[in-house]
Amino acid sequence: MPSKPYVLLRKALERTSKAAIAKFAWHGRERLGLLRIREDAIVLHAMRWDDEVRDPAALAPGQVEVSEEEIQRAELLMDSMIRDDLEGDEFVDHYTDALAEVITAKREGKELPEMPETAAPAGEVVDLMAALEESVKKARVSRGEDAEVHELPKKKTAAKKASGKKPASKKKAKAAGSS
């Protein structure tokens, strides 16, 4: 009976509250995986080999100072974003949907669907604290809570200095080119 080894492994993992490391073939390569129990099923989580993992020290930002108030506001933002449901339009796999449209169009001999143009993000400077406050306020209002966000004093930024260099005039450029 082919299901017996599966049931034995599931029950043994469940009873001992352990997980198992497994090797498996995927896309023509040997991979590592973690087997664990979820309800009545054994779930496989793909893992990476040592040489596939980046050194976290190379990814960490340099020394950055953050105040206690900034940390508290970030925590408020996270608390305002907590949800009980993970369903809805924002959790849709748009790539798979678009791929299905292309496959259907090819199968039916129709013209391929056009890819919608996306606007390039503007390179504007954002006040992080103001953005955090606004996000917390919007999240609370959307949940029907009273938004109590206190204004932080605005920091004044120094005006940018204009460079002392001026572009060469057209007359000088023409004179230099005619010699």
KOLLUM-817747 format. One record per residue: residue in three letters; y negated, x negated, z negated of N, C-alpha, C in turn. Coordinates in steps of 0.2 Angstrom, whole numbers, plus 5000, padded with zeros to 4 digits. Each point is the difference from the previous one (the first is absolute). Example, Ala and Ser with C-alpha at 12.3 -4.5 7.8 and 13.67 -1.06 7.14 Angstrom:
<recs>
ALA502849344961499450045000499449965000;SER499550025004499449964999499550044997;
</recs>
This chain:
<recs>
MET500649965000499450045000499449955000;PRO499650015005499449955001499450014995;SER500050064997499450014996500249984993;LYS500649984998500249984993499649934998;PRO500049955005499649944998499350014998;TYR499750055004499350014999499950044993;VAL500450054999499950034993500249964995;LEU500549955000500149954995499449964999;LEU499749975005499449964999499550044997;ARG499850065002499550044998500150014992;LYS500650024998500150024993500049944996;ALA500249945002500049944996499349984999;LEU499650005006499349984999499650054995;GLU500250065001499650054996500249994992;ARG500749994999500250004993499749944997;THR500049945003499849944997499249995001;SER499750045003499250005001499849935003;LYS500449985005499949945004499950015007;ALA499749955003499950005008500449955003;ALA500150005006500449955003499649965006;ILE500149945001499849965006500550005005;ALA499850025006500550005006499749975006;LYS500449975004499949975006500250055006;PHE499550015005500250055005499749975007;ALA500250035005499849985007499550055002;TRP499449985002499550045003499649975005;HIS499950035006499749975006500249935001;GLY500749995000500349945002499949944995;ARG499850024994499949954995500350024993;GLU500249954997500350014993499450014995;ARG500050054996499550024996500250014993;LEU499650004995500150014993499850074998;GLY500450034996499850074998500150014992;LEU499750054998500150024993500350075000;LEU500650014997500350075000499850034993;ARG499850065000499950034993500150085001;ILE500150034995500250075000499350044999;ARG500050065005499550044999500350075001;GLU500050044995500450075000500749985001;ASP500350035006500749995001500149955006;ALA499549975001500149955006499849934998;ILE500349955004499949934999499449995005;VAL499549974998499449985004500049935001;LEU499849985006500049935002499249985001;HIS499849954996499349975001500149945004;ALA499749995005500049935004499649954996;MET500249944999499749954997499949945005;ARG499649954998499949945004500349944998;TRP500249955004500249944998499449964998;ASP500149944996499549964998499549985005;ASP500249985006499649975005499650055003;GLU500150074999499650055003499550034995;VAL499949974994499550024995499549955000;ARG499450025001499449964999499949984993;ASP499749944999499949974993499450044998;PRO500150044994499450044997499449964999;ALA500149944998499449964998499549995006;ALA500350005006499649995006499650075002;LEU500350054998499750075001499450024995;ALA500149974994499550024995499349985001;PRO499550044999499349985001499849954995;GLY499449975001499849954996499750034993;GLN499749964996499850034994499550055001;VAL500050064997499650055001499850034993;GLU499450014999499850034993499950085001;VAL500350034996500050085000499850024992;SER499650045000499850034993500450054997;GLU500050014994500550054997499850075003;GLU499350015001499850065003500350025007;GLU500049945004500350015006500750025000;ILE500449974996500750014999500150074998;GLN499650034995500050064997499950055006;ARG499549995004499850045006500650015005;ALA500349945001500650005005500650044997;GLU500149994993500550044997499850085001;LEU499450024999499850075001500150025007;LEU499949965005500150015007500850015001;MET500449964997500750015001500350064996;ASP499750024994500250064997499850065004;SER499450005003499850055004500450015007;MET500449955002500450015006500750024998;ILE500250004994500750024999500250075002;ARG500650005004500250065002500750024998;ASP500250065000500650024998500550015007;ASP499650015005500450015006499849955005;LEU500549985004499949955005500150035007;GLU499850065001500150035006499450025003;GLY499950015007499450025003499949965006;ASP499450015003499849975006499949935000;GLU499849974994499849934999500749965000;PHE500550034999500749964999500450025006;VAL499749995006500450015007500049945003;ASP500649995003500149945004499850015007;HIS499349985001499750015007500349965005;TYR500349944999500349965005500650035003;THR500450034995500650035003499950065004;ASP499550044997499850065004499749985007;ALA499649955001499849985006500549975005;LEU500549974997500649975003500450065003;ALA500150054996500450065002499650035006;GLU499350015000499750035006500149965006;VAL500049934999500149965006500750015003;ILE500550004996500750015002500150065003;THR499750064997500050065003499750005007;ALA499449975001499650005006500549965006;LYS500249954998500549965004500650045002;ARG500350034996500650045001499950055005;GLU499450044999499850055004499649985007;GLY499949945001499749975006499250025000;LYS499850014994499250024999499649934999;GLU499450015001499549944999500049994992;LEU500049934999500049984993499450034996;PRO500050024994499450024997499549944998;GLU499450025001499549954998499949984993;MET499949944999499949974993499350024998;PRO499950034994499350024998499649944998;GLU499449995002499649944999499850014992;THR500049944997499850004993499449965000;ALA499550024996499449974999500149944996;ALA499649945002500149944996499650014994;PRO500349984994499650014994499449965000;ALA499550034997499349974999500049944995;GLY499749955002500049944995499450014995;GLU500050054996499550014996500249974993;VAL499549984996500149984993500050064995;VAL500650004996500050064996500049984993;ASP499650044996500049984992500650034997;LEU500449964998500750024998499950044994;MET499649994995500050044994499750075002;ALA499550015005499850065002500550045004;ALA500449965004500650045003500550024995;LEU500249964995500450024995499850074997;GLU499450004998499750054996500050075005;GLU499849995006500050065004500750025002;SER500549965000500750025001500350034994;VAL499849984994500350034994499650075000;LYS499450015001499650065000500350055005;LYS500249985006500350045005500750034998;ALA500449954997500650024998500050054994;ARG499649994996499950054994499850075002;VAL499550005005499750065002500650045004;SER500449965004500550035004500550034996;ARG500149974994500550034995499750054996;GLY499450015000499750054996499849984993;GLU499949934999499849974994499349995000;ASP499750004995499349984999499949925001;ALA499649985005499949935001499549974996;GLU500249954995499549974996500049935001;VAL499649985005500049935002499349974999;HIS499949954996499449974998499749955005;GLU499450005002499749965005500049934997;LEU500149955004500049934998499349975002;PRO499749964997499349975002500249975007;LYS499550015005500149975006499849925000;LYS500349965003499849935000499649995006;LYS499549964999499549995006500349945004;THR500050005006500249955004499449965003;ALA500049945001499549965003500050015007;ALA499350015003499950015007500349945004;LYS500350015006500249945004499549965003;LYS500049945000499549965003500149995007;ALA499550015004500049995007500149925002;SER500449995005500149935001499349975003;GLY499949944999499449975002500049985008;LYS500550005003500149985007499850065004;LYS499649995006499850055005500449985006;PRO500150055004500349985006499549975005;ALA500349965004499649965005499650055005;SER499449995002499750055004500249995007;LYS499950055004500350005007499649955004;LYS499449994999499649955004500349934999;LYS500149984993500349944999500749995003;ALA500450055000500750005003499949995007;LYS499550035004500050005007499749935002;ALA499649974996499749935001500549954999;ALA500550014995500549954999500550005006;GLY500150065002500550015006499849985006;SER499349995002499849985006499949935001;SER500049964995500049925000500549975003;
</recs>
